[in-house]
Amino acid sequence: MLWGMDHPADHGHGHEHAGPADDAALTRTAISATLHCLTGCAIGEVSGLALATALGWGDVASMATSIALAFLFGYALTTSLLVRSGLTVRQAFPLALASDTFSILTMEVVDTLIILVVPGAMAAGLGDALFWGSLAFALFVAFWAAVPVNRWLIARGRGHAVIHQHHHA
């Protein structure tokens, strides 16, 4: 898990100092960070799309709700982890914003575009395999789109690297 792994930082030089072993560790850390973000995004996406579908909302309201809840749950998950490590909510929330925003944004853009282009996905009901299948596929692709984003951020001491620094404080 991200919290127990060291990350190679760029030490302010603006580029990565990584050999093959460091590259592998950096990639594992980025995957772990992305899985963490995916958890919050998936909870928000599923909740938002399920709520909007059950209430018969249109596409725009459905997407807006699922995106808003993805950010909300993503930030809440990170904030709660930081609070459990000893920070106050006032200290933790800005760190959650700094660590998760680009990852969640990447996932939400990719996820939303996939859901919109899969024929019938927006019209599918909660009991339809198309609803769950297209959502699972969209989250899978969004995860792999966000891994390089998180890898790039962590290599520069940003993103989830910020959370890692505070976890050990």
DSSP file (Angstrom, degrees, kcal/mol; ACC not computed):
  #  RESIDUE AA STRUCTURE BP1 BP2  ACC     N-H-->O    O-->H-N    N-H-->O    O-->H-N    TCO  KAPPA ALPHA  PHI   PSI    X-CA   Y-CA   Z-CA
    1    1 A M    >         0   0    0      0, 0.0     3,-1.4     0, 0.0     4,-0.4   0.000 360.0 360.0 360.0 152.1    0.0    0.0    0.0
    2    2 A L  G >   +     0   0    0      1,-0.3     3,-1.6     2,-0.2    31,-0.1   0.844 360.0  62.8 -52.9 -41.5    1.2    3.6   -0.7
    3    3 A W  G 3  S+     0   0    0      1,-0.3    -1,-0.3    29,-0.1    30,-0.0   0.757 106.4  43.2 -65.5 -24.7    1.5    4.5    2.9
    4    4 A G  G <  S+     0   0    0     -3,-1.4     2,-0.4     2,-0.1    -1,-0.3   0.405  99.0  88.4-100.2   3.2    4.2    2.0    3.7
    5    5 A M    <   -     0   0    0     -3,-1.6     2,-0.2    -4,-0.4    20,-0.0  -0.793  69.5-131.6-106.7 143.6    6.3    2.5    0.5
    6    6 A D        -     0   0    0     -2,-0.4    23,-0.1     2,-0.0    -2,-0.1  -0.571  23.3-148.3 -80.9 154.9    9.1    4.9   -0.1
    7    7 A H        -     0   0    0     -2,-0.2     2,-0.6   154,-0.1    19,-0.1  -0.973  15.0-120.6-126.3 141.9    9.0    6.9   -3.3
    8    8 A P        -     0   0    0      0, 0.0   149,-0.3     0, 0.0     2,-0.2  -0.712  35.8-165.5 -78.7 120.3   11.9    8.2   -5.4
    9    9 A A        -     0   0    0     -2,-0.6     8,-0.3   147,-0.1   147,-0.2  -0.608  28.9-122.0-101.6 165.3   11.5   12.0   -5.5
   10   10 A D    >   -     0   0    0    145,-0.5     3,-1.7    -2,-0.2     5,-0.3   0.542  34.3-134.8 -86.9  -3.9   13.3   14.3   -7.9
   11   11 A H  T 3   -     0   0    0      1,-0.3   145,-0.1     2,-0.1   146,-0.0   0.811  66.3 -59.7  55.7  33.3   14.9   16.3   -5.1
   12   12 A G  T 3  S+     0   0    0    144,-0.1    -1,-0.3     1,-0.1   144,-0.1   0.520 112.6 112.7  80.7   5.3   14.0   19.5   -6.7
   13   13 A H  S <  S-     0   0    0     -3,-1.7    -2,-0.1     2,-0.3     3,-0.1   0.608  80.7-122.7 -89.0 -10.9   15.9   18.9  -10.0
   14   14 A G  S    S+     0   0    0      1,-0.2     2,-0.3   142,-0.0    -3,-0.1   0.547  81.9  72.6  83.7   6.9   12.8   18.7  -12.2
   15   15 A H  S    S-     0   0    0     -5,-0.3    -2,-0.3   140,-0.1     2,-0.2  -0.972  85.4 -94.2-147.6 163.6   13.6   15.2  -13.5
   16   16 A E        -     0   0    0     -2,-0.3     2,-0.7    -3,-0.1    -6,-0.1  -0.536  17.9-156.1 -81.6 142.4   13.6   11.7  -12.3
   17   17 A H        +     0   0    0     -8,-0.3     2,-0.4    -2,-0.2    -1,-0.1  -0.840  44.9 141.9-108.7  87.6   16.6    9.9  -10.8
   18   18 A A        -     0   0    0     -2,-0.7    -2,-0.1     4,-0.1    -8,-0.0  -0.979  33.3-173.3-141.1 128.7   15.6    6.4  -11.4
   19   19 A G     >  -     0   0    0     -2,-0.4     4,-3.1     1,-0.0     5,-0.2  -0.346  58.2 -75.9 -95.2-172.1   17.3    3.2  -12.5
   20   20 A P  H  > S+     0   0    0      0, 0.0     4,-2.0     0, 0.0     5,-0.1   0.894 134.0  45.5 -56.8 -42.9   15.5    0.0  -13.3
   21   21 A A  H  > S+     0   0    0      2,-0.2     4,-2.2     1,-0.2     5,-0.2   0.914 115.1  47.7 -68.0 -41.2   14.8   -0.8   -9.6
   22   22 A D  H  > S+     0   0    0      2,-0.2     4,-2.7     1,-0.2     5,-0.2   0.887 109.6  53.7 -65.7 -38.9   13.7    2.8   -8.9
   23   23 A D  H  X S+     0   0    0     -4,-3.1     4,-2.5     2,-0.2    -1,-0.2   0.916 109.5  48.2 -60.2 -43.1   11.5    2.8  -11.9
   24   24 A A  H  X S+     0   0    0     -4,-2.0     4,-2.5    -5,-0.2    -2,-0.2   0.916 113.0  47.2 -65.4 -42.8    9.8   -0.4  -10.7
   25   25 A A  H  X S+     0   0    0     -4,-2.2     4,-2.4     2,-0.2    -2,-0.2   0.902 112.4  50.2 -65.2 -40.6    9.3    1.0   -7.2
   26   26 A L  H  X S+     0   0    0     -4,-2.7     4,-2.4     2,-0.2    -2,-0.2   0.911 111.4  48.2 -63.4 -42.8    8.0    4.3   -8.6
   27   27 A T  H  X S+     0   0    0     -4,-2.5     4,-2.5     2,-0.2    -2,-0.2   0.910 111.2  50.2 -65.5 -42.2    5.5    2.5  -10.8
   28   28 A R  H  X S+     0   0    0     -4,-2.5     4,-2.4     2,-0.2    -2,-0.2   0.904 111.7  48.8 -61.7 -40.7    4.3    0.2   -7.9
   29   29 A T  H  X S+     0   0    0     -4,-2.4     4,-2.6     2,-0.2    -2,-0.2   0.904 111.1  49.9 -65.6 -40.9    3.8    3.4   -5.8
   30   30 A A  H  X S+     0   0    0     -4,-2.4     4,-2.4     2,-0.2    -2,-0.2   0.892 110.6  49.7 -65.2 -39.5    1.9    5.0   -8.6
   31   31 A I  H  X S+     0   0    0     -4,-2.5     4,-2.5     2,-0.2    -2,-0.2   0.922 111.8  48.6 -63.8 -43.7   -0.3    2.0   -9.0
   32   32 A S  H  X S+     0   0    0     -4,-2.4     4,-2.0     2,-0.2    -2,-0.2   0.921 112.4  47.9 -62.0 -44.5   -1.0    1.9   -5.3
   33   33 A A  H  X S+     0   0    0     -4,-2.6     4,-2.3     1,-0.2    -1,-0.2   0.894 112.1  50.2 -62.8 -39.9   -1.8    5.6   -5.2
   34   34 A T  H  X S+     0   0    0     -4,-2.4     4,-3.0     2,-0.2    -2,-0.2   0.882 107.4  53.0 -68.9 -37.8   -4.1    5.2   -8.2
   35   35 A L  H  X S+     0   0    0     -4,-2.5     4,-1.8     2,-0.2    -1,-0.2   0.900 108.3  51.9 -61.2 -40.0   -5.9    2.3   -6.6
   36   36 A H  H  X S+     0   0    0     -4,-2.0     4,-1.3     2,-0.2    -2,-0.2   0.946 113.1  43.7 -60.2 -48.6   -6.5    4.5   -3.6
   37   37 A C  H  X S+     0   0    0     -4,-2.3     4,-2.7     1,-0.2    -2,-0.2   0.896 109.6  57.2 -64.2 -39.7   -7.9    7.2   -5.8
   38   38 A L  H  X S+     0   0    0     -4,-3.0     4,-3.4     1,-0.2     5,-0.3   0.864 100.1  59.3 -59.9 -35.9  -10.0    4.7   -7.7
   39   39 A T  H  X S+     0   0    0     -4,-1.8     4,-2.2     2,-0.2    -1,-0.2   0.958 110.6  39.8 -58.3 -52.2  -11.6    3.6   -4.5
   40   40 A G  H  X S+     0   0    0     -4,-1.3     4,-2.3     2,-0.2    34,-0.3   0.914 117.4  49.7 -63.1 -43.5  -13.0    7.0   -3.8
   41   41 A C  H  X S+     0   0    0     -4,-2.7     4,-3.4     1,-0.2     5,-0.2   0.924 110.9  49.1 -61.9 -44.7  -13.9    7.6   -7.5
   42   42 A A  H  X S+     0   0    0     -4,-3.4     4,-2.8     2,-0.2     5,-0.3   0.907 110.3  50.3 -64.6 -41.7  -15.7    4.3   -7.8
   43   43 A I  H  X S+     0   0    0     -4,-2.2     4,-2.3    -5,-0.3    -1,-0.2   0.944 116.5  42.6 -60.3 -46.2  -17.7    4.8   -4.7
   44   44 A G  H  X S+     0   0    0     -4,-2.3     4,-3.0     2,-0.2    26,-0.3   0.916 115.3  48.7 -66.0 -44.4  -18.7    8.3   -6.0
   45   45 A E  H  X S+     0   0    0     -4,-3.4     4,-3.0     2,-0.2     5,-0.4   0.954 114.8  43.7 -60.8 -51.9  -19.3    7.1   -9.5
   46   46 A V  H  X S+     0   0    0     -4,-2.8     4,-2.6    -5,-0.2     5,-0.3   0.933 116.8  47.0 -62.0 -45.8  -21.5    4.2   -8.6
   47   47 A S  H  X S+     0   0    0     -4,-2.3     4,-2.5    -5,-0.3     5,-0.2   0.937 116.0  44.5 -61.1 -47.0  -23.4    6.2   -6.0
   48   48 A G  H  X S+     0   0    0     -4,-3.0     4,-2.7    -5,-0.2     5,-0.2   0.934 117.3  42.6 -65.2 -48.0  -24.0    9.1   -8.4
   49   49 A L  H  X S+     0   0    0     -4,-3.0     4,-2.5    -5,-0.2     5,-0.2   0.892 116.1  49.2 -68.0 -38.3  -25.0    7.0  -11.4
   50   50 A A  H  X S+     0   0    0     -4,-2.6     4,-2.7    -5,-0.4    -2,-0.2   0.931 113.8  46.2 -65.5 -44.3  -27.1    4.7   -9.3
   51   51 A L  H  X S+     0   0    0     -4,-2.5     4,-2.0    -5,-0.3    -2,-0.2   0.946 115.7  44.9 -61.7 -49.9  -28.9    7.6   -7.6
   52   52 A A  H  <>S+     0   0    0     -4,-2.7     5,-2.6    -5,-0.2     4,-0.4   0.880 115.1  48.3 -64.6 -38.4  -29.4    9.5  -10.9
   53   53 A T  H ><5S+     0   0    0     -4,-2.5     3,-1.0    -5,-0.2    -2,-0.2   0.930 111.7  48.9 -67.0 -45.5  -30.6    6.3  -12.7
   54   54 A A  H 3<5S+     0   0    0     -4,-2.7    -2,-0.2     1,-0.3    -1,-0.2   0.845 114.7  45.7 -63.2 -33.5  -33.0    5.4   -9.9
   55   55 A L  T 3<5S-     0   0    0     -4,-2.0    -1,-0.3    -5,-0.2    -2,-0.2   0.453 111.6-120.6 -90.4  -0.8  -34.4    8.9   -9.9
   56   56 A G  T < 5 +     0   0    0     -3,-1.0    -3,-0.2    -4,-0.4    -4,-0.1   0.775  50.9 167.4  70.9  27.3  -34.7    9.1  -13.6
   57   57 A W      < -     0   0    0     -5,-2.6    -1,-0.2    -6,-0.2    -2,-0.0  -0.319  35.5-105.4 -71.5 157.9  -32.4   12.1  -14.0
   58   58 A G     >  -     0   0    0      1,-0.1     4,-2.4     4,-0.0     5,-0.2  -0.134  37.2 -91.8 -75.7 176.4  -31.1   13.1  -17.4
   59   59 A D  H  > S+     0   0    0      1,-0.2     4,-2.8     2,-0.2     5,-0.2   0.891 122.2  49.4 -59.6 -44.9  -27.6   12.6  -18.7
   60   60 A V  H  > S+     0   0    0      1,-0.2     4,-2.7     2,-0.2     5,-0.2   0.938 114.5  43.9 -65.2 -46.8  -26.2   16.0  -17.6
   61   61 A A  H  > S+     0   0    0      2,-0.2     4,-2.3     1,-0.2    -1,-0.2   0.883 114.2  52.1 -64.5 -37.6  -27.6   15.7  -14.1
   62   62 A S  H  X S+     0   0    0     -4,-2.4     4,-2.4     2,-0.2    -2,-0.2   0.940 113.1  42.6 -63.5 -49.0  -26.4   12.1  -13.9
   63   63 A M  H  X S+     0   0    0     -4,-2.8     4,-2.6     2,-0.2     5,-0.3   0.922 114.3  50.9 -65.3 -44.4  -22.9   12.9  -15.0
   64   64 A A  H  X S+     0   0    0     -4,-2.7     4,-2.5    -5,-0.2     5,-0.2   0.910 112.4  47.4 -60.5 -42.5  -22.6   16.0  -12.8
   65   65 A T  H  X S+     0   0    0     -4,-2.3     4,-2.5    -5,-0.2     5,-0.2   0.929 113.3  46.7 -65.4 -45.8  -23.8   14.0   -9.7
   66   66 A S  H  X S+     0   0    0     -4,-2.4     4,-1.9   -18,-0.2   -18,-0.2   0.891 114.7  46.9 -66.9 -38.0  -21.4   11.1  -10.3
   67   67 A I  H  X S+     0   0    0     -4,-2.6     4,-2.2     2,-0.2     5,-0.2   0.937 112.9  48.9 -67.8 -46.2  -18.4   13.4  -10.9
   68   68 A A  H  X S+     0   0    0     -4,-2.5     4,-2.5    -5,-0.3    -2,-0.2   0.914 113.8  46.4 -60.4 -42.7  -19.2   15.6   -7.9
   69   69 A L  H  X S+     0   0    0     -4,-2.5     4,-3.0     2,-0.2     5,-0.3   0.838 107.7  57.3 -70.5 -31.9  -19.6   12.5   -5.7
   70   70 A A  H  X S+     0   0    0     -4,-1.9     4,-2.2   -26,-0.3    -2,-0.2   0.939 111.7  42.0 -62.2 -45.9  -16.3   11.0   -7.1
   71   71 A F  H  X S+     0   0    0     -4,-2.2     4,-2.9     2,-0.2     5,-0.3   0.935 115.3  51.0 -64.5 -45.4  -14.4   14.1   -6.0
   72   72 A L  H  X S+     0   0    0     -4,-2.5     4,-2.5    -5,-0.2    -2,-0.2   0.942 115.2  40.5 -58.2 -51.2  -16.3   14.2   -2.7
   73   73 A F  H  X S+     0   0    0     -4,-3.0     4,-2.4   -33,-0.2    -1,-0.2   0.871 114.6  53.5 -68.6 -36.3  -15.6   10.5   -1.8
   74   74 A G  H  X S+     0   0    0     -4,-2.2     4,-1.9    -5,-0.3    -2,-0.2   0.952 114.0  41.0 -61.1 -49.6  -12.0   10.7   -3.1
   75   75 A Y  H  X S+     0   0    0     -4,-2.9     4,-2.9     1,-0.2     5,-0.2   0.900 114.4  53.0 -65.2 -40.6  -11.2   13.7   -1.0
   76   76 A A  H  X S+     0   0    0     -4,-2.5     4,-2.5    -5,-0.3    -1,-0.2   0.897 107.7  51.2 -63.5 -40.2  -13.1   12.3    2.0
   77   77 A L  H  X S+     0   0    0     -4,-2.4     4,-1.8     2,-0.2    -1,-0.2   0.941 114.4  42.4 -62.6 -47.8  -11.2    9.0    1.9
   78   78 A T  H  X S+     0   0    0     -4,-1.9     4,-2.2     2,-0.2    -2,-0.2   0.921 113.9  51.7 -65.8 -43.7   -7.8   10.7    1.8
   79   79 A T  H  X S+     0   0    0     -4,-2.9     4,-2.5     1,-0.2    -2,-0.2   0.917 108.8  50.9 -59.2 -43.7   -8.8   13.2    4.5
   80   80 A S  H  X S+     0   0    0     -4,-2.5     4,-2.2     1,-0.2    -1,-0.2   0.881 108.6  51.6 -64.8 -37.2   -9.9   10.4    6.8
   81   81 A L  H  X S+     0   0    0     -4,-1.8     4,-1.0     2,-0.2    -1,-0.2   0.909 112.1  46.6 -64.2 -40.8   -6.6    8.6    6.4
   82   82 A L  H  <>S+     0   0    0     -4,-2.2     5,-2.1     2,-0.2    -2,-0.2   0.878 110.3  52.3 -69.4 -37.5   -4.7   11.7    7.2
   83   83 A V  H ><5S+     0   0    0     -4,-2.5     3,-1.6     1,-0.2    -2,-0.2   0.909 107.3  53.0 -64.3 -40.8   -6.9   12.4   10.2
   84   84 A R  H 3<5S+     0   0    0     -4,-2.2    -1,-0.2     1,-0.3    -2,-0.2   0.774 103.7  58.0 -64.6 -24.7   -6.3    8.9   11.5
   85   85 A S  T 3<5S-     0   0    0     -4,-1.0    -1,-0.3    -3,-0.2    -2,-0.2   0.454 132.6 -88.4 -86.1   0.9   -2.6    9.5   11.2
   86   86 A G  T < 5S+     0   0    0     -3,-1.6    -3,-0.2     1,-0.4     2,-0.1   0.373  86.2 123.3 116.4  -5.1   -2.9   12.5   13.6
   87   87 A L      < -     0   0    0     -5,-2.1    -1,-0.4    -8,-0.1     2,-0.2  -0.496  59.5-116.7 -83.9 158.2   -3.7   15.5   11.5
   88   88 A T     >  -     0   0    0     -2,-0.1     4,-2.9     1,-0.1     3,-0.3  -0.487  28.6-109.7 -82.7 164.0   -6.8   17.7   12.0
   89   89 A V  H  > S+     0   0    0      1,-0.2     4,-2.8     2,-0.2    -1,-0.1   0.896 121.7  56.9 -59.7 -39.2   -9.4   18.0    9.3
   90   90 A R  H  4 S+     0   0    0      1,-0.2    -1,-0.2     2,-0.2    -3,-0.0   0.854 114.0  38.5 -62.1 -35.3   -8.2   21.6    8.7
   91   91 A Q  H  > S+     0   0    0     -3,-0.3     4,-0.8     2,-0.1    -2,-0.2   0.853 118.8  48.4 -78.9 -38.3   -4.7   20.3    8.1
   92   92 A A  H  X S+     0   0    0     -4,-2.9     4,-2.3     1,-0.2     3,-0.3   0.879  98.9  63.0 -75.4 -40.2   -5.7   17.2    6.2
   93   93 A F  H  X S+     0   0    0     -4,-2.8     4,-2.4     1,-0.2     5,-0.2   0.898 101.8  49.2 -61.1 -44.3   -8.2   18.6    3.7
   94   94 A P  H  > S+     0   0    0      0, 0.0     4,-2.3     0, 0.0    -1,-0.2   0.874 111.5  51.8 -61.4 -33.2   -5.8   20.8    1.8
   95   95 A L  H  X S+     0   0    0     -4,-0.8     4,-2.5    -3,-0.3    -2,-0.2   0.893 107.7  51.6 -67.4 -38.8   -3.4   17.9    1.5
   96   96 A A  H  X S+     0   0    0     -4,-2.3     4,-2.5     2,-0.2     5,-0.4   0.919 110.0  49.5 -62.7 -43.0   -6.2   15.8    0.1
   97   97 A L  H  X S+     0   0    0     -4,-2.4     4,-1.6     1,-0.2    -2,-0.2   0.934 113.6  46.2 -59.8 -46.3   -6.9   18.5   -2.5
   98   98 A A  H  < S+     0   0    0     -4,-2.3    61,-0.4     1,-0.2     4,-0.3   0.860 118.9  40.3 -66.2 -36.3   -3.2   18.7   -3.4
   99   99 A S  H  < S+     0   0    0     -4,-2.5    61,-0.3    -5,-0.1     4,-0.3   0.828 124.1  31.4 -84.5 -31.4   -2.7   14.9   -3.6
  100  100 A D  H  X S+     0   0    0     -4,-2.5     4,-3.0    -5,-0.2     5,-0.3   0.681  90.9  86.4-104.7 -19.9   -5.9   13.8   -5.3
  101  101 A T  H  X S+     0   0    0     -4,-1.6     4,-2.8    -5,-0.4     5,-0.2   0.906  95.0  40.3 -57.0 -51.9   -7.1   16.5   -7.7
  102  102 A F  H  > S+     0   0    0     -4,-0.3     4,-2.3    -5,-0.2    -1,-0.2   0.875 117.4  49.5 -67.9 -35.4   -5.2   15.6  -10.8
  103  103 A S  H  > S+     0   0    0     -4,-0.3     4,-2.4     2,-0.2    -2,-0.2   0.950 114.9  42.9 -66.0 -49.2   -5.7   11.9  -10.4
  104  104 A I  H  X S+     0   0    0     -4,-3.0     4,-3.0     1,-0.2     5,-0.2   0.919 113.4  53.0 -63.4 -43.1   -9.4   12.2   -9.8
  105  105 A L  H  X S+     0   0    0     -4,-2.8     4,-2.4    -5,-0.3     5,-0.2   0.923 109.8  48.2 -58.5 -45.3   -9.7   14.7  -12.7
  106  106 A T  H  X S+     0   0    0     -4,-2.3     4,-2.2     1,-0.2     5,-0.3   0.943 113.9  46.5 -59.8 -48.1   -7.9   12.3  -15.0
  107  107 A M  H  X S+     0   0    0     -4,-2.4     4,-3.0     1,-0.2     5,-0.2   0.907 112.9  49.5 -62.6 -41.7  -10.1    9.4  -14.0
  108  108 A E  H  X S+     0   0    0     -4,-3.0     4,-2.5     2,-0.2     5,-0.3   0.889 110.4  48.9 -68.5 -39.3  -13.3   11.4  -14.3
  109  109 A V  H  X S+     0   0    0     -4,-2.4     4,-2.2    -5,-0.2    -1,-0.2   0.960 118.1  40.2 -62.9 -50.1  -12.6   12.8  -17.8
  110  110 A V  H  X S+     0   0    0     -4,-2.2     4,-2.3    -5,-0.2    -2,-0.2   0.942 117.5  48.4 -64.7 -48.3  -11.7    9.3  -19.1
  111  111 A D  H  X S+     0   0    0     -4,-3.0     4,-2.4    -5,-0.3     5,-0.2   0.927 113.1  47.0 -58.0 -48.8  -14.5    7.5  -17.3
  112  112 A T  H  X S+     0   0    0     -4,-2.5     4,-2.3    -5,-0.2    -1,-0.2   0.911 110.9  51.4 -64.0 -43.7  -17.1   10.1  -18.3
  113  113 A L  H  X S+     0   0    0     -4,-2.2     4,-1.7    -5,-0.3    -1,-0.2   0.908 111.1  48.6 -61.3 -41.0  -16.1   10.0  -22.0
  114  114 A I  H  X S+     0   0    0     -4,-2.3     4,-1.8     1,-0.2     3,-0.3   0.943 110.8  49.3 -65.0 -46.8  -16.2    6.2  -22.1
  115  115 A I  H  < S+     0   0    0     -4,-2.4     7,-0.3     1,-0.2    -1,-0.2   0.887 112.1  50.5 -59.2 -38.0  -19.7    6.1  -20.5
  116  116 A L  H  < S+     0   0    0     -4,-2.3    -1,-0.2     1,-0.2    -2,-0.2   0.813 113.0  44.2 -71.6 -29.5  -20.9    8.7  -23.0
  117  117 A V  H  < S+     0   0    0     -4,-1.7    -1,-0.2    -3,-0.3    -2,-0.2   0.669  86.7  96.5 -92.4 -15.8  -19.5    6.8  -26.1
  118  118 A V  S >< S-     0   0    0     -4,-1.8     3,-2.1    -5,-0.2     4,-0.5  -0.635  88.6-113.1 -73.3 117.4  -20.7    3.3  -25.1
  119  119 A P  T 3  S+     0   0    0      0, 0.0    -2,-0.1     0, 0.0    -1,-0.1  -0.286  93.7   0.4 -56.9 124.7  -24.0    3.0  -27.0
  120  120 A G  T 3> S+     0   0    0     -4,-0.2     4,-1.0    -2,-0.0     3,-0.4   0.335  94.0 118.4  84.3  -6.6  -26.9    2.8  -24.6
  121  121 A A  T X4 S+     0   0    0     -3,-2.1     3,-0.5     1,-0.2    -5,-0.1   0.889  75.7  48.9 -62.8 -39.9  -24.8    3.1  -21.4
  122  122 A M  T 34 S+     0   0    0     -4,-0.5    -1,-0.2    -7,-0.3    -6,-0.1   0.759 114.5  46.0 -72.4 -22.9  -26.5    6.3  -20.3
  123  123 A A  T 34 S+     0   0    0     -3,-0.4    -1,-0.2     2,-0.1    -2,-0.2   0.551  88.2 111.9 -94.1  -8.6  -29.9    4.9  -20.8
  124  124 A A    <<  -     0   0    0     -4,-1.0     2,-0.1    -3,-0.5    -4,-0.0  -0.366  62.0-133.2 -68.9 143.3  -29.2    1.5  -19.1
  125  125 A G    >   -     0   0    0      1,-0.1     3,-1.9    -2,-0.1     6,-0.4  -0.403  28.2 -97.7 -90.3 170.9  -31.0    0.9  -15.8
  126  126 A L  T 3  S+     0   0    0      1,-0.3     6,-0.1   -76,-0.1    -1,-0.1   0.746 123.8  53.2 -61.1 -25.1  -29.5   -0.4  -12.6
  127  127 A G  T 3  S+     0   0    0      4,-0.1     2,-0.4     5,-0.0    -1,-0.3   0.433  89.5 101.2 -89.5   0.4  -30.6   -4.0  -13.5
  128  128 A D    <>  -     0   0    0     -3,-1.9     4,-1.4     1,-0.1     3,-0.4  -0.696  68.0-143.8 -91.2 135.2  -28.9   -3.9  -16.9
  129  129 A A  H  > S+     0   0    0     -2,-0.4     4,-3.3     1,-0.2     5,-0.3   0.834 102.4  63.0 -61.3 -32.0  -25.6   -5.6  -17.5
  130  130 A L  H  > S+     0   0    0      2,-0.2     4,-2.4     1,-0.2     5,-0.3   0.886  99.9  53.1 -61.6 -39.0  -24.8   -2.8  -19.8
  131  131 A F  H  > S+     0   0    0     -3,-0.4     4,-1.7    -6,-0.4    -1,-0.2   0.968 118.1  34.3 -58.6 -54.8  -24.9   -0.3  -16.9
  132  132 A W  H  X S+     0   0    0     -4,-1.4     4,-2.6     2,-0.2    -2,-0.2   0.868 118.9  51.3 -72.7 -37.9  -22.5   -2.3  -14.7
  133  133 A G  H  X S+     0   0    0     -4,-3.3     4,-2.5     2,-0.2     5,-0.2   0.925 112.2  44.9 -66.1 -45.0  -20.3   -3.5  -17.6
  134  134 A S  H  X S+     0   0    0     -4,-2.4     4,-2.5    -5,-0.3    -1,-0.2   0.882 114.6  49.9 -68.0 -36.3  -19.8   -0.1  -19.1
  135  135 A L  H  X S+     0   0    0     -4,-1.7     4,-2.4    -5,-0.3    -2,-0.2   0.927 112.2  46.9 -66.5 -44.8  -19.1    1.4  -15.7
  136  136 A A  H  X S+     0   0    0     -4,-2.6     4,-2.2     2,-0.2    -2,-0.2   0.923 114.2  47.6 -62.6 -44.1  -16.6   -1.3  -14.8
  137  137 A F  H  X S+     0   0    0     -4,-2.5     4,-2.5     2,-0.2     5,-0.2   0.922 111.8  50.3 -62.5 -44.3  -14.9   -0.9  -18.2
  138  138 A A  H  X S+     0   0    0     -4,-2.5     4,-2.5     1,-0.2    -2,-0.2   0.903 111.8  47.1 -62.3 -42.3  -14.8    2.9  -17.8
  139  139 A L  H  X S+     0   0    0     -4,-2.4     4,-2.2     2,-0.2    -1,-0.2   0.879 110.9  52.9 -67.7 -36.9  -13.3    2.7  -14.4
  140  140 A F  H  X S+     0   0    0     -4,-2.2     4,-1.7     2,-0.2    -2,-0.2   0.943 113.6  41.9 -61.7 -49.3  -10.7    0.1  -15.5
  141  141 A V  H  X S+     0   0    0     -4,-2.5     4,-1.7     1,-0.2    -2,-0.2   0.904 113.3  53.4 -66.1 -41.1   -9.5    2.3  -18.4
  142  142 A A  H  X S+     0   0    0     -4,-2.5     4,-1.8    -5,-0.2    -1,-0.2   0.883 105.4  55.2 -62.1 -38.5   -9.6    5.4  -16.2
  143  143 A F  H  X S+     0   0    0     -4,-2.2     4,-1.4     1,-0.2     3,-0.4   0.953 109.7  45.1 -57.1 -50.8   -7.4    3.7  -13.7
  144  144 A W  H  < S+     0   0    0     -4,-1.7    -1,-0.2     1,-0.2    -2,-0.2   0.753 110.5  54.8 -70.4 -23.1   -4.7    2.9  -16.3
  145  145 A A  H  X S+     0   0    0     -4,-1.7     4,-0.5     1,-0.2    -1,-0.2   0.825 110.1  47.1 -73.2 -31.6   -5.0    6.5  -17.6
  146  146 A A  H  X S+     0   0    0     -4,-1.8     4,-2.7    -3,-0.4     5,-0.3   0.700  92.8  77.9 -84.7 -20.6   -4.3    7.9  -14.2
  147  147 A V  H  X S+     0   0    0     -4,-1.4     4,-2.7     1,-0.2     5,-0.2   0.941  96.6  44.9 -56.9 -50.1   -1.3    5.7  -13.3
  148  148 A P  H  > S+     0   0    0      0, 0.0     4,-2.4     0, 0.0    -1,-0.2   0.852 111.7  54.2 -65.1 -30.0    1.2    7.7  -15.4
  149  149 A V  H  X S+     0   0    0     -4,-0.5     4,-2.3     2,-0.2    -2,-0.2   0.953 112.5  42.6 -63.8 -49.1   -0.3   10.9  -14.0
  150  150 A N  H  X S+     0   0    0     -4,-2.7     4,-2.9     2,-0.2     5,-0.2   0.879 112.7  53.9 -65.0 -37.7    0.3    9.7  -10.5
  151  151 A R  H  X S+     0   0    0     -4,-2.7     4,-2.3    -5,-0.3    -1,-0.2   0.936 110.0  47.0 -61.4 -46.4    3.8    8.3  -11.4
  152  152 A W  H  X S+     0   0    0     -4,-2.4     4,-0.8     2,-0.2    -2,-0.2   0.919 115.0  46.2 -61.7 -45.4    4.8   11.7  -12.8
  153  153 A L  H ><>S+     0   0    0     -4,-2.3     5,-3.0     1,-0.2     3,-0.8   0.930 113.2  48.0 -64.8 -46.3    3.5   13.6   -9.7
  154  154 A I  H ><5S+     0   0    0     -4,-2.9     3,-2.0     1,-0.3    -1,-0.2   0.888 105.5  58.8 -63.9 -39.3    5.1   11.2   -7.2
  155  155 A A  H 3<5S+     0   0    0     -4,-2.3  -145,-0.5     1,-0.3    -1,-0.3   0.755 108.9  46.7 -60.7 -23.7    8.4   11.3   -9.0
  156  156 A R  T <<5S-     0   0    0     -3,-0.8    -1,-0.3    -4,-0.8    -2,-0.2   0.235 122.9-104.0-103.0  11.6    8.4   15.1   -8.4
  157  157 A G  T < 5S+     0   0    0     -3,-2.0    -3,-0.2     1,-0.3     2,-0.2   0.715  88.5 107.1  75.3  20.5    7.4   14.9   -4.8
  158  158 A R    > < +     0   0    0     -5,-3.0     3,-1.9    -6,-0.2    -1,-0.3  -0.520  56.9  28.5-118.0-174.1    3.8   15.9   -5.5
  159  159 A G  T >> S-     0   0    0    -61,-0.4     3,-1.5     1,-0.3     4,-0.7  -0.385 132.5  -2.7  62.2-132.6    0.5   14.1   -5.6
  160  160 A H  H 3> S+     0   0    0    -61,-0.3     4,-2.2     1,-0.3    -1,-0.3   0.630 123.0  76.1 -70.6 -12.4    0.4   11.2   -3.2
  161  161 A A  H <> S+     0   0    0     -3,-1.9     4,-1.8     1,-0.2    -1,-0.3   0.850  92.0  55.9 -62.7 -32.3    4.0   11.8   -2.3
  162  162 A V  H <> S+     0   0    0     -3,-1.5     4,-1.4     2,-0.2    -1,-0.2   0.909 107.2  47.9 -64.3 -42.9    2.7   14.7   -0.2
  163  163 A I  H  X S+     0   0    0     -4,-0.7     4,-1.9     1,-0.2    -2,-0.2   0.910 108.2  55.1 -63.7 -42.8    0.4   12.3    1.7
  164  164 A H  H  X S+     0   0    0     -4,-2.2     4,-1.1     1,-0.2    -1,-0.2   0.891 104.5  54.3 -58.9 -40.8    3.3    9.9    2.2
  165  165 A Q  H  < S+     0   0    0     -4,-1.8    -1,-0.2     1,-0.2    -2,-0.2   0.883 112.6  42.7 -61.1 -39.4    5.4   12.7    3.8
  166  166 A H  H >< S+     0   0    0     -4,-1.4     3,-0.9     1,-0.2    -1,-0.2   0.728 102.2  67.5 -82.3 -22.6    2.6   13.4    6.3
  167  167 A H  H 3< S+     0   0    0     -4,-1.9    -1,-0.2     1,-0.2    -2,-0.2   0.871 105.8  42.2 -63.9 -35.1    1.8    9.8    7.1
  168  168 A H  T 3<        0   0    0     -4,-1.1    -1,-0.2     1,-0.2    -2,-0.2   0.407 360.0 360.0 -92.6   2.8    5.2    9.4    8.8
  169  169 A A    <         0   0    0     -3,-0.9    -1,-0.2    -4,-0.1    -2,-0.1   0.493 360.0 360.0 -73.2 360.0    5.1   12.7   10.6
